[in-house]
Structure formats: structure tokens, C-alpha cells
Amino acid sequence: MLIDQNIKLSHFTTFKIGGTTDYFCAVKNEEELKEAVFFAKQKKLPIFILGGGSNLLVSDSGFRGLVIKIEIGGIEQKEFENGKVEILAGAGENWDNFVKISADKGFFGLENLSGIPGTVGGAAIQNAGAYGAETGKTISSVEVFDTEKMVARKLSKTDCKFGYRDSFFKTAEGKKMIILHVSFILEKSGKADTEYKDIKKYIEEKKIDEKTLTPKLLRKIVLEIRAEKLPNPEKLGTAGSFFKNPIVACQKYNELIKNFPDMPSYKIDDNYVKVPLAWILEKVCGLKGFKNGNVGLYEKQPIVVVNFGKATAKEVESLASIVAKIVKEKTGIEVEREVEKIG
């Protein structure tokens, strides 16, 4: 395993932004990871774990420590008698490729999550979600490397504490665990999840019989919908959804509806409601297509921040602050970021 020095991190993030890291290495198995962690401990370096770099904003000054890029691969399949299948995937596997493999095999559970950039490990940490589905719903267990005890261990689904774009791995204790493999339970003969409005609209317009929807076909539909709404990361730097959709108490939601009666909403439970930030940014704040220097809100999906070519992290921070301030003034909602910042 080679440990490099002074590596520019912008080359490893979908935002295409960020300074250099003091040390950098890529690991392909547990032994290499152990070696890298030991190196950092010897030199008393902070560690940052990098997957696909798709939900990340690296500071212009970079990272003073060791960045470990996880490239642990491998996909194993185990079938059960009750019509379910368990698939074990390496944390460094490309997420969308993993989804494609499961959909091509006809397994239900991940197809709504097609097109999300990043790795399997990153999707678990973020509890990545889209079109009514979340990664955590299909995860059964996660194998991790404990950087304190320097041993591998298995965490149950309950241990992972999955929430809205959240998990145990985002906590102080969870950041001491580096994901090695993730185990998923999928359905061999399930039913396509078509409840999300964009999917439902597509099916109605194309006159598709829901009974004929295979995971492969629904994946194709999701990819088409995403292509219409989201930027091509090969043309524009982006970290995906920069902000979270706000979850507000019912009392706050009732206040919002009085002022904005057309606001869509999604009931979480008897106490909380999720409201779409993209709708607020466009309809309430008038920020659709808003630009600030070399960055801006994507014209077709304002919850996404894009780099028009030469953006800095400082410019992104400035735009995010402006957006948060306007949303707060117009609605009283405190906007939370989905993207992680390092450095």
C-alpha cells in the first residue's frame, strides 16, 4: 500500500472543489486499512474516510491529516427460502453499479435508489434516499473496522440507527468505525414502489401497467426522471442535494400552510411533517436559478448546488449562507445541510 503526500482532493470529489491533503492512500481490504490507520496513529494524524466523494465539500485549504479512500470491492449473494436474498457488498463498490446488478437479477428493494453517485459504504453512512426509498430500509447489518480496538466487528440494523439522511456513523462514536462491507436483504418477487409522485406521474403518462414493473424497468424510469431534473456530474460539479428537506412540527406546518396554502407536504408521523425545500426555494423565495459567483442553485432543481467551473469552497459557503438566511426570513425554517464539509 502506497501513502502519497500533498494530493489535491478536488480530483476525488464530484463537486470538483477542495485543496490538498497532507497524506492520501487507497485501501482495497481490511489489512491495508489496518495498516493505514496504524500509520495515522503513529503520526498522530486525524483521519478522513473517502468513498466516491459525492456528498462532500472540501475546504480550499484542504485537510491536515490522512485521507483514506475506501476501494474494498466484492459482491456475494446468499438466497433464503422465504423469497428473500441477502447480498453482501464491499464498501468501495460503486453504488449505482451495485443497484444495477441487483435490478438486473430481478431483486426488489434498491431500484428507486438508482443513479445516486457514490459508494455502498457512503450510501449506508448517509442513509441515502430518493423517490420514496432509503438505503437503511434494506440493510440488515454492517461490518466495520473499529479504529480504537483495531478489530473488525458487525453492527446490526438497530445499531446503525438510520434516520432521515442520518445514521450512527455520523456520530462521534460512529466516526471511529470504518465500514468494510454492507449486507442487504432484498425481495426475489416483490412489488415495485411507485408511490412517489414523479414515478406515479411517469407511469400514468406512459400508460404503464404497474403489474408489469420489474426492478430493471423501474430503474430505467428512475434514471430517466433523474436525468430530467438533475445535472450531469461530468458537465457540472455538484455534490447532489446540498440541503435537507425540512422536517417541521405540525404546529409549525399549520402556520406555513396559512401563508402558503399550495405547499406540498409529506406526513412523517402524528407530530412531524416533511416539506420540500425545492418548492420553498422556487415558489416562496424566488431563488430558482440563483447564482453567486461561480456557483449557483441548479435551474431544474434548486436544492442542488452546482459548480460552474472554477468555484471555491468559500463561494459555496457564501451561497449556502445567503440561501439559508432568505429561507429563514421568509418561512422561519432553519435550513440544514446534507453535504458534509471537511477541512
C-alpha positions in Angstrom: 0.0 0.0 0.0 1.3 3.4 -1.0 0.8 6.5 1.1 1.1 9.7 -1.0 1.6 13.3 0.1 0.1 16.6 -0.9 -2.7 15.2 -3.0 -5.3 17.6 -4.4 -8.7 16.4 -3.2 -10.7 18.3 -5.9 -9.9 15.4 -8.2 -11.7 13.0 -5.8 -15.0 14.8 -5.3 -18.0 15.2 -7.6 -18.1 18.9 -6.6 -14.5 19.3 -8.1 -13.6 21.6 -5.2 -11.0 21.4 -2.5 -7.4 21.9 -1.5 -4.7 19.3 -0.8 -4.4 16.6 2.0 -1.1 16.0 3.7 -1.4 12.3 3.3 -3.5 10.1 1.0 -3.9 6.4 0.4 -6.4 3.9 -1.2 -7.2 0.6 0.6 -8.6 -2.5 -1.0 -9.0 -4.8 2.0 -9.1 -4.9 5.8 -5.4 -5.4 6.2 -4.5 -2.4 4.1 -7.0 -0.3 6.1 -5.5 -1.5 9.4 -2.0 -0.5 8.1 -3.3 3.0 7.1 -5.0 3.5 10.5 -1.8 2.4 12.3 0.2 4.9 10.2 -2.1 7.7 11.2 -1.9 6.7 14.9 1.9 6.7 14.8 2.0 10.2 13.3 -1.0 11.4 15.4 -2.9 12.4 12.3 -6.7 12.9 12.0 -8.3 10.5 9.5 -11.0 11.2 6.9 -12.6 8.3 5.1 -13.4 9.0 1.4 -15.8 7.0 -0.7 -17.0 8.4 -4.0 -16.7 12.0 -2.8 -20.3 12.7 -3.8 -21.7 14.2 -0.7 -18.7 16.3 0.2 -17.4 19.9 0.3 -13.7 20.1 0.9 -12.3 23.4 2.1 -10.0 25.4 -0.1 -7.2 24.8 2.5 -7.6 21.1 2.2 -7.2 18.5 5.0 -4.4 18.3 7.5 -4.2 14.6 8.1 -4.6 11.3 6.3 -7.4 10.7 3.8 -8.2 7.0 3.3 -10.1 6.2 0.1 -12.1 3.0 0.5 -11.8 0.7 -2.5 -13.0 -2.5 -0.9 -14.9 -4.4 -3.5 -16.8 -7.7 -3.9 -20.4 -8.7 -4.2 -21.7 -12.0 -2.7 -25.2 -13.5 -2.8 -27.0 -15.8 -0.5 -30.6 -16.9 -1.0 -33.2 -17.7 1.6 -36.3 -20.0 1.4 -38.8 -17.2 2.2 -38.3 -15.5 -1.2 -35.6 -13.1 0.1 -32.0 -12.8 -0.9 -29.0 -11.5 1.1 -26.3 -9.6 -0.8 -23.0 -8.6 0.8 -21.3 -5.7 -0.9 -17.8 -4.2 -0.3 -18.0 -0.6 1.0 -16.0 0.6 -2.0 -18.3 -0.8 -4.6 -19.9 1.8 -6.9 -23.4 2.3 -5.5 -25.2 2.7 -8.8 -23.4 -0.3 -10.3 -24.5 -2.3 -7.3 -28.1 -1.2 -7.8 -27.9 -2.1 -11.5 -26.7 -5.6 -10.6 -29.5 -6.2 -8.1 -32.1 -4.9 -10.5 -30.8 -6.9 -13.5 -31.2 -10.0 -11.3 -34.8 -9.1 -10.6 -34.4 -8.3 -6.9 -36.7 -5.7 -5.4 -35.6 -3.1 -2.9 -33.0 -0.8 -4.4 -34.3 0.2 -7.8 -35.7 3.5 -6.6 -32.2 4.5 -5.5 -30.8 4.2 -9.0 -28.5 7.0 -10.2 -27.3 8.1 -6.8 -23.5 8.7 -7.1 -21.0 7.4 -4.5 -20.2 4.1 -2.9 -22.0 1.4 -1.0 -20.3 2.5 2.3 -21.2 6.1 1.6 -24.8 5.3 0.9 -25.0 3.5 4.3 -23.4 6.4 6.2 -25.8 8.9 4.6 -28.8 6.6 4.6 -29.1 7.8 1.0 -32.6 8.2 -0.2 -34.6 9.1 -3.3 -38.1 8.6 -4.8 -39.6 7.2 -1.6 -36.9 4.8 -0.7 -34.0 4.8 1.8 -30.8 2.7 1.8 -31.3 1.8 5.5 -34.6 0.1 4.9 -32.9 -2.8 3.1 -29.7 -3.0 5.2 -29.6 -6.0 7.6 -26.1 -5.5 9.0 -22.8 -3.6 8.5 -19.3 -4.9 9.0 -17.0 -2.2 10.4 -13.4 -1.7 11.4 -13.1 -0.3 14.9 -10.2 2.2 14.8 -9.9 2.2 18.6 -9.8 -1.6 19.2 -8.2 -2.2 15.7 -10.5 -5.1 15.0 -13.5 -5.8 12.7 -17.0 -6.2 14.1 -20.6 -6.5 12.9 -23.3 -3.9 13.6 -27.0 -4.8 13.4 -29.5 -2.7 11.6 -30.7 -1.4 15.0 -27.1 -0.5 15.9 -26.9 1.7 12.8 -29.7 4.0 14.0 -30.8 5.0 10.5 -32.8 8.3 10.2 -33.5 10.9 7.6 -30.1 11.2 5.8 -28.6 10.2 9.1 -27.0 7.2 10.8 -24.9 6.1 13.8 -21.9 6.6 11.5 -22.3 10.4 11.7 -22.0 10.5 15.5 -18.7 11.0 17.3 -18.7 7.3 18.3 -19.7 6.2 14.8 -16.9 8.0 13.1 -14.5 5.7 14.9 -16.0 2.9 12.8 -14.9 2.4 9.2 -17.4 0.4 7.0 -15.9 -2.7 5.3 -19.0 -4.4 4.0 -22.8 -3.9 4.0 -25.4 -6.6 3.9 -28.7 -6.1 2.2 -31.9 -8.1 2.3 -33.9 -7.9 -1.0 -37.1 -9.5 -2.3 -36.9 -12.1 -5.1 -40.6 -11.5 -6.0 -41.7 -8.2 -4.6 -43.8 -5.3 -5.7 -42.5 -2.1 -7.3 -42.7 1.0 -5.1 -44.5 3.6 -7.3 -45.9 5.8 -4.6 -43.6 8.8 -5.2 -45.4 11.4 -7.3 -42.8 11.7 -10.1 -42.8 7.9 -10.6 -46.6 7.8 -10.5 -46.9 10.6 -13.0 -44.4 8.9 -15.4 -46.3 5.6 -15.2 -49.7 7.4 -15.9 -48.4 9.4 -18.8 -46.7 6.4 -20.4 -49.7 4.2 -19.6 -47.6 1.5 -18.0 -49.3 -1.4 -16.2 -47.8 -1.4 -12.7 -48.1 -5.2 -12.6 -45.5 -5.4 -15.4 -43.0 -3.3 -13.5 -39.8 -5.2 -12.9 -36.9 -3.8 -10.8 -35.0 -3.3 -14.1 -37.8 -1.3 -15.7 -38.4 0.8 -12.6 -34.6 1.5 -12.5 -34.8 2.7 -16.1 -37.8 5.0 -15.2 -36.0 6.5 -12.2 -32.8 7.2 -14.3 -34.9 9.0 -16.9 -36.6 11.1 -14.2 -33.3 12.0 -12.6 -31.8 13.0 -15.9 -34.6 15.5 -16.5 -34.2 17.1 -13.0 -30.5 16.8 -12.0 -27.3 18.0 -13.5 -24.8 15.7 -15.3 -21.8 15.5 -12.9 -19.5 15.1 -15.9 -20.5 18.6 -17.1 -21.2 20.4 -13.8 -19.6 19.8 -10.5 -22.2 19.0 -7.8 -22.5 17.2 -4.5 -26.1 16.3 -5.2 -28.8 17.7 -2.8 -26.9 20.3 -0.8 -29.7 20.9 1.7 -32.1 18.6 3.5 -35.8 18.8 3.1 -37.0 20.4 6.4 -39.0 18.3 8.9 -41.2 20.6 11.0 -43.6 20.1 13.8 -47.3 20.0 12.9 -47.9 23.3 14.6 -45.2 25.0 12.5 -46.6 23.3 9.4 -50.1 24.7 10.1 -48.6 28.2 10.3 -46.8 27.7 7.0 -50.0 26.4 5.3 -51.9 29.6 6.3 -49.3 31.7 4.4 -48.5 29.2 1.6 -51.7 27.1 1.0 -50.2 25.4 -2.1 -47.2 24.0 -0.2 -46.8 20.2 -0.7 -46.1 18.1 2.3 -45.3 14.5 3.4 -46.5 13.3 6.7 -43.8 11.7 8.8 -45.9 10.8 11.9 -48.6 12.4 14.1 -46.2 15.1 15.2 -44.0 15.9 12.2 -44.3 16.8 8.5 -41.6 17.0 5.8 -41.9 19.9 3.4 -40.0 20.1 0.0 -37.2 22.7 0.2 -37.0 22.9 -3.6 -40.6 24.2 -3.7 -39.9 26.8 -1.0 -36.7 28.0 -2.8 -38.6 28.4 -6.0 -42.2 29.5 -5.0 -41.6 31.3 -1.8 -38.0 32.6 -2.0 -37.7 33.2 -5.8 -34.3 31.5 -5.8 -34.7 29.2 -8.7 -31.5 29.6 -10.8 -29.9 31.9 -8.2 -26.2 32.4 -8.8 -23.4 33.7 -6.7 -20.0 34.0 -8.5 -19.0 30.6 -9.9 -21.7 28.6 -8.0 -25.5 28.5 -8.1 -28.7 26.6 -7.5 -29.4 24.3 -10.4 -32.1 25.7 -12.6 -34.2 22.5 -12.7 -33.7 21.5 -9.0 -32.8 24.4 -6.7 -32.0 22.1 -3.8 -28.8 21.2 -5.7 -25.8 23.5 -5.7 -23.6 23.4 -8.8 -20.0 24.4 -9.6 -20.0 26.3 -13.0 -16.3 25.6 -13.5 -13.9 27.4 -11.1 -15.8 27.6 -7.9 -14.2 27.6 -4.5 -15.5 26.2 -1.2 -15.7 29.8 0.1 -18.1 30.7 -2.7 -20.2 27.6 -1.9 -20.3 28.6 1.7 -21.3 32.1 0.8 -24.2 30.9 -1.4 -25.4 28.4 1.2 -25.4 31.2 3.9 -27.4 33.5 1.6 -30.0 30.8 0.8 -30.3 29.8 4.5 -30.8 33.4 5.5 -33.6 34.1 2.9 -35.4 30.8 3.8 -35.3 31.8 7.5 -36.6 35.3 6.8 -39.4 34.0 4.5 -40.6 31.0 6.4 -38.8 30.8 9.8 -37.3 27.5 8.9 -33.7 26.7 9.8 -32.1 25.0 6.8 -29.9 22.0 7.4 -27.2 20.9 5.0 -27.0 17.4 3.7 -23.4 17.8 2.3 -20.5 17.1 4.7 -17.7 19.6 5.0 -14.1 18.7 5.8 -11.1 20.9 6.4 
